[in-house]
């Protein structure tokens, strides 16, 4: 995909609002296989494919919000519910699984690898958040799962459409790990990704609950804290289960789940071979 000649926060909001969101090639393949097998085709089976792909999830929710009926009074955040409202066949007709991120980043292998890692982290975060919501008897666990999946969606979109600047941001941060992400993003892009994401969610009129659950500023609320901690754990554990930030993550998750940090390590599947002194100050 050609480098975009887009500048400024408003410019990117307008551009991303008018462009087609790319999805994972695997998502496109899996949906095509499902579509050909009428015995397995259902809102649930399609939702299970979409669940691992934040880009396809966003694409579905964005379409649903932009084609909302006047009679629809409640906001929809659950993928299966969205498919039922839209209709499975209508989904295939109106929201094609094209283009793919692999096509979008053809010739940009480094950026593609970082994007795929980010998507994988988002999926892991969504699974953590889902599991903890169930443990906390949150009946709306699917909303928490979707919020964790889409928590870093602006970052993923910028990897697709502005890969060179995203690689520059990563390079600067690798050279000086003490730099705050927001400061580096503002230096290279001219704005912070969190600000872009807020404006996109508002522009696309995505559910207000989604914006609230994705906003770390609301971390005093248990459901938002769940999402935030799931995202942190997925990001830190991606560096290996010996990442220095993980002991603090286990303690924070333990406070959320009302469980000791050692039990949290078992719950999240931390490498049993890692010996971690949880009482040691970090």
N, C-alpha and C positions, 0 to 999 in steps of 0.2 A: 504494500500500500504506500502511496506517495506521502511524503512528509506534508503535514497540513500547514497551510499558511494562515494560521489562526493565532490571534494574540489576545491576551487579557482574559479576565474571568468571565465577563459577559459574552465575549466572543466565543469562548469554549462552551458556555451554556447553550448558546444559539446553535453552534455547530453540532454538538452531541444530541441536541433535541431534534435536529433535522436529518440525522444520519441513521443508517441501519446498524444495529448492534450485532457484532459477530459472535458466534457461539462455538463451542468445542466441536471439532470434527467428529469425535466419538458420539456426541449428543445427536448430531445429524444422522450418523449411521444407525444408532440404536432406535431413533424415532422412525427411520425409514423401514427398518426390519419390523417394528411393531405395527406400522401402518399396513403392512402387507399380510399380517396375520390377524384376521378378524376375530379369531378365537381368544387371542390374548389382549386384544385392543380394548382398553377401558380408560376412564379418567384416572383410576388409581395406577395402572401400569405406565401411562404416559407421565404422570406426576413423579413416579419413582425415577424415571430417566431424567426429568428436568431438575430433580432435587440435588443432583451433584454438580449442576452447572449454574453458577450465579448469573452468567450473561443471559442464558435462556430464561431463567426465572425472572430477571429484570424485564426482558423483552415481553414476556407474557403479562406481567403486572402493568407495565407501561401501556400496552395495547388495551387491556381491560379498562384502565382508568380513562383513557382517551375516548373510549366508546361506551362509556357508562350511560345506562338508561336513566331517564329522569325518575323512574319509579324506584331505582336502587338507592336506598337510604343508608345502608351499612357499607363500610369499607371492607374490601376483600384482601386478605394477606395470605391466605392459605392456597397453595398451588392447586390441590385437587378440587377445592371449592371453586376456584377461578375457572378450571377446565369444565366443571359441571355447568357453570353459568354460561360459558361461551359455547360449549358443545365440542366434543372431541374432533369431529370432522371439520367443524368451523376453524378450530385451532390449526389443523394441518393446512387448511386453505388460506387462512389469513395471516398466520405467523410462521412463515417458512424458516427452517433451520439453516439459513444462509444469510450473509456469507459466513465463513468459518474464520476463527482466529489464525489458523494456520495459513489461510489464503491472505488474510490481512497483513500478516507479518512475514510473508514470503521474502527470503533474502535477509531477514533480520533475526537470525537464530538466537543470538544472545538475549534479545528482548523477548522472543517467544518463550525461551526457557524460564525467564524470570516471571513472565505472565502465567505460565502453566504452574509454576511453584506457588504463585499467589492464589490461583484458583484452587489448587490442592489444599492450601492452608485454610482457605475460606470454607471448603467442604468439611475439613476436620473440625474447624471451629463450630460449624453448624451442628455436627454430631455431638460435640461436647455440650453445647448449649441445650440441645434437645434432651440429652440424657439427664442433665442437672435439673431442667424444668420438670421432667417426669418425677425425679426424686423429690422435688419440692412441691409435688402435687399441683403444679400449674396446669390447669385444664386447657389452656391455650398454648401448649408447648410448641405447636407448629409456627405460631407467630414469632416466638423467640428463636426458633431454628432459622427462619427466613431472615430475620434481622441480623443474625450472626453471619449467615451466608453472604449478605449484601453489605456488611459493615464497611468493607474497603472497595466498594464497586467503582468509585471514581478513580482510584489508583489503577484498577484493572483496565478501565476504559482508556486511560492515558497511556498505558503500556501499548495498547492497540494502535492509538492514533498519534502519539508523540514519543515513539520509542527512543530516539536519540537523546532527548532531554531527560527522559526517565533513567536512561543508562548513566547520564552525567550526574544526576542526583545520587544514584547508587554509588558511583565512583567517589564522589565527594564524601559521602557518609562512611565509606569503607576506609578512606584515608584518615578521617577524624571521627571516631565513634562517639565523641562527646557532643557533637553538633546535634541540635534539635531538628527533627525531621521537618517541622513547620518552617524553620528559618531557611533550610536548604531549598525547600520547595519554592518559597517566596523568592529566593535569590535566582533560581533557574527558570521557573515558570512565570513568576510575577504574582503568584497567589498560592495559597495552601490548598491541598487536595480536600481537606475537610470542608473548606468554604465552598469549593466547587460542588461537592457532594450535596451539601445542604440546599444550594440553589437548584440543582438538578431535581432533587426529590420534590421540592416545592413547585418547580416549573412543570414537572410531569404529573403533578397532583397525585403522587403516590400516597398511600394511607398515612394519615398523621401519626398513627401509632408506630408505623415503621420508622419515621423520622425520629420520634421520641426514643424508641428502643435502640437506634443506631447511634444516638448522640451521647458520647461519654460524659458530657456535662450533667447528665441526669443519673449519674452512677450511684446516687444515694437511694435510688429505687432498686429493689432486689432483681427485677427482671432485666433492667438495663445493666446492672452489675453482672448478672449471669452472662449476658452477651459480651461485655467488655472483658471479663476474665477468660471466657472461651477463646476470644480472639487473641488475647495475650498468650495463653497457653499454646495455641496452635503456632503462633509466630516464634515463640522462644524454643519450643520443642523441635521445630524444624531445623534448628541449629545443632540438634543432638540432645540427648537426655541429660548431658552434663552441663548444659547451658547455665551460666551463673545466675540468671534471673529466675530459674525454676523454683528454688526453695521458697522464695517470696510468693510465687504464684500458688504453690501448694497451700501455703498458710492462708492466703486470701480466699482461695476456693474452699478451704476448710471452714472458714468463718461463714461463707455463704451456705454451705451444706450442713453446717453444725457437725463437723466430723474432724478428727485429728488429721494432721498433714500426712502422716504415714498411711492412713486409710485412703486419702485422696490420691496418693501415688498409685495405689492398687486400682482405684476406680478408673483413673485415666490411662492405665496401662504403661506407666513409666517403666523404663528398662530395669528389670530386677537386678541386673548386674551393677547398676550405679549405686555406690554407697554414698549417701547424702546425709550429712550431719545437719538435721533440721533445726537444731538448737543453736547452731553457730551463727553469730551476727553476720549480716551481709550488707 
